[in-house]
């Protein structure tokens, strides 16, 4: 996963995060949660909205009672985050959100707004989420899209939420509209032949080459075999810790393809501790 300011925005209103439980029972019962949020740029506190939504959703989801199905838990948590943003920030902030839970062989996807999740089957890639937008023509006779749903925009929100099975070799790509403004499904399919790390780098690279007029964020989830026991999970998490998950990309260099010591907006990584 990585996020980039782009070439024209003064700051980054995107936020990305995940929580991969290190407790095997929690991983089986609740899965790993990945979240991307894109603050609404026309509002004064869009950056705060996206950061709050990512942090708060991850916090709430793993506090939900285990007798509640994960799909219902995720939907309720997003509804609560929406209510808190609306109530606490007096309509001065709003954000899109895409949240994906990978729980054993099941994927639960929830979305509000126009950030997207794509499903990669190994041979094809298709947009899985629906954009909550409407088209209009502005005073300059330019076609624009306006959000019809966002977190914090209204006191209540309708969440699109779906459950499907996933198999080894498939993948899930979550991106903000800073990428989809420049890359269509054919473009994305071209880069999907690479490693997850290279996919994320290339999405940011080509979005900036296309113009980079918005913040760009991407999360690539590559699905392998089921983890059969706690020992295998521990080994897997150690490998993730060594290789790293977040990708650091220099915001000053749109052509960078290698990790650098450049700006990293915020590190959104935490591991669930069953004792807390």
N, C-alpha and C positions, 0 to 999 in steps of 0.2 A: 504494500500500500504506500501511496505517496500523495502529497498535495503540493500545488505550485500556484503562486500568485498570478502567473501569466505575465503578459508584457505591458499591460495598460492600467491595471488596477493598482491603487496605492497600497492596499492591504488585502489579506486573504479572508474571505467570508465563508470558505469551506471548512469543514471539520471532518476528520475520519477517526475511527477507533474500533477496537475489538476487545473481546475478552475470551480467552481460551482456557477453560477451567483446568486446573492441575489436579483436581479431585475426580477420580474415574467415575464415581457414582453421579456426581453433578454433571459431568460431561454427557453421560448416558441419559440422564433425566431432563436436562435442560439444553444440552448442546453448546456449541460455540457461537457467539454472537458477533456479527460484523455490522458496522453502522457508518453511513455517509450522510452528511447534512450540508445543505447549501443555503446560507443566509440570504434573505431577500434583499437585494441591493438597493431598492428604492426606499427602504426604511432605515432609520438612523442607527439601529443596533442589530443589524443582521448578523454581524460577526458573533456577538454575544449569544444570539439565538441558536446558531448552529453549534457552538461549543457547549452551551447548556444542554441542548437536546441530546447530543452524543453522550456526554457524561451522565446525565440523569437517566437516560434510557438503560444504559448498561447497569447502573446502580440498582434501578428498580427491578429489572428483569430477573436478576438472580436473588432477589428478596421475595419473590412471589411464592405462595405455598405450592409444594410439590404435587399436591392432589389436584391442582388446576392444570389442564392440558397446556402445553407450551404455546400453541397457537392462540388460545384465549389469553394467556398471560402476556404475550407480546402485544396483542391488540389493546388490552387494558392499559399496559404501561405507556404505549404511545398516546392513548387518549388522556392519560394523566399528565404526561409531559406537555401535551397541547394545552390542557387546562392551566397548568402552572405557568407556562410562558404567557398565555393570555392574561392571567390574573396578576402576575407579579411584575410584568413589564408594560402594562397599560397600552397595549397595541403598538408599541414602538419597535417591536421586533417580531420577525417571523422567519421560518426556515422550511425548506423541503426536508424530507427524510426518506432513506431507504434502509431497512433493517433486514438482515438475513440471518436466520438460525440454521446451522447445519447440525442436526441431531441424528447420529448414526446414519442411516441411509435416507433420511428425510430432510427436505429443505422447506423452511417456512419463510416466506417473503412478505414483508409489509412495506407499503409505500404511500407517501403523500407528497404531491408536487410533481416536478418534472425531472428530478434525478432518476436515473434508470438502473435496472439490473438486466443484464443479458445472460442467456443460457447458451453455453457452448457444449455441443454434443460430441465433438471430435471431428465432425465433418461440416458442421454448419453452426451459425450463431444467430439467435433471434432475440428480439426485444421481449422481455418477459413482463415487465411492468408497463402500466399505462400512464401516459403523460396527462396530468390534470391541468390542461391549458385551454385557452380559447384564442383564436386568431382575430386580429383587427388591423386596420390601416391607420397609421398616424397622420399628423398634419403635413408631413413631408411625403405622403403617399407611399410610405414604406410599410411592408407587412411585418407585424410584430405578434408575439405570443404573450398572453397574460395568464398568470396562475389563477386557477379556479379553486384550488385547495392548498393550504399551507399550515404548518404547525404554528399555532399562536395567532392566526389571523382571525379566528372566531372562537367563541367559548367551547364549542363542540366541533369535532372533526370526524369525517368519515374516512376510515382507513381501508385501503385495498389490501387484502391478506389472502394468501394462497399457500397450499401445501402440495408438494410433489416429491416423488422418489428420485434419487440421483444415484448414478453408478460410477464405478472407477473409470477414469479417463475423461469424465465430463468436468466442466468448470463453470464458475459463476463470476461475472464481471460487473462490478458496481461503479458507475461513473457519474460525475456531475455534468451539467449542460455546457460547461466550458470545454468538454471533450466532444460531446455529441453535436455541437454546433459545427464541427469541422470533419468529424469522422462518421461515415455511415457504416452499415453492417458489412459491406464488402471490405472496407478499410480495416475494420476490426478483425474480420476473419483472417486477413493477411498477417496481422501481428500475432494472432492466437497460436501460431505454430511454434512460438518461442517459449522460453521459460517464463513463469509468472513474474519474476523480477524484470526481465526484458520487456514483457508486455506492458507493464506499468510505465517503465521508462519511455517506451516508444509512443504510448498514448499521449504523454505529456509533451514529448519532443515534437510530434507531428501536429498536435493542437497548437503549439506555439508557432510552428512553421506556417500554419494556416492563418494566423493572425493573433492568437493569444489574447483576445479581447476580454476574456473572463478568467476567473480562477479555475483551475483544473485539478480534479481529484480522481483517483482510481484505486480500486481494491480488486485484486485478482485472487480468487479462491480456487485452488486446484485440488480435486478430490482423488484420493488414492484408496487403499484398502481400509476396511474397518479396523479400529484398534481393539484387539481382543481382550486386553486386561490392563491393570494399573501399571505393571512394569513396562509394557509397550508404550503406554501414554507417557510415562516419565522419560523414556528414551527419546520419544518424538519431541517432547517439549524442550529437551536439552539441545536437540539438533536445531530447533527453531531459534533458541536463544543464541546459539553459536553463529548460525548463518544470518540471523536478523530478519525481521519482517518489514519494518518501515524502511523505505528507500530514501536516502538523502540526495536531493538534487539541487544544484546551485540555481537559485532564482535569477541570478544575473546572466545566466548563459542558456539561451533557449536551445542551443545545439548540443548541450551536454548529454552524453550517453553513459557516463561512468559516475559512480558515487563521488561526491566531493565534500569538502568541509564547509559548503555554503549554507545559507539560511535554512533552518528547519523550523517551521512555524510553531509547532507544538508536538510533543511526543505523546501519542494516544495509545499507550500499551500498558496493560495490567493483567496480572494473573489472579484468578480467584483463589482465595484461601479459605478452606472449609472451617477454619477455626475463628474466623472473624465474622 
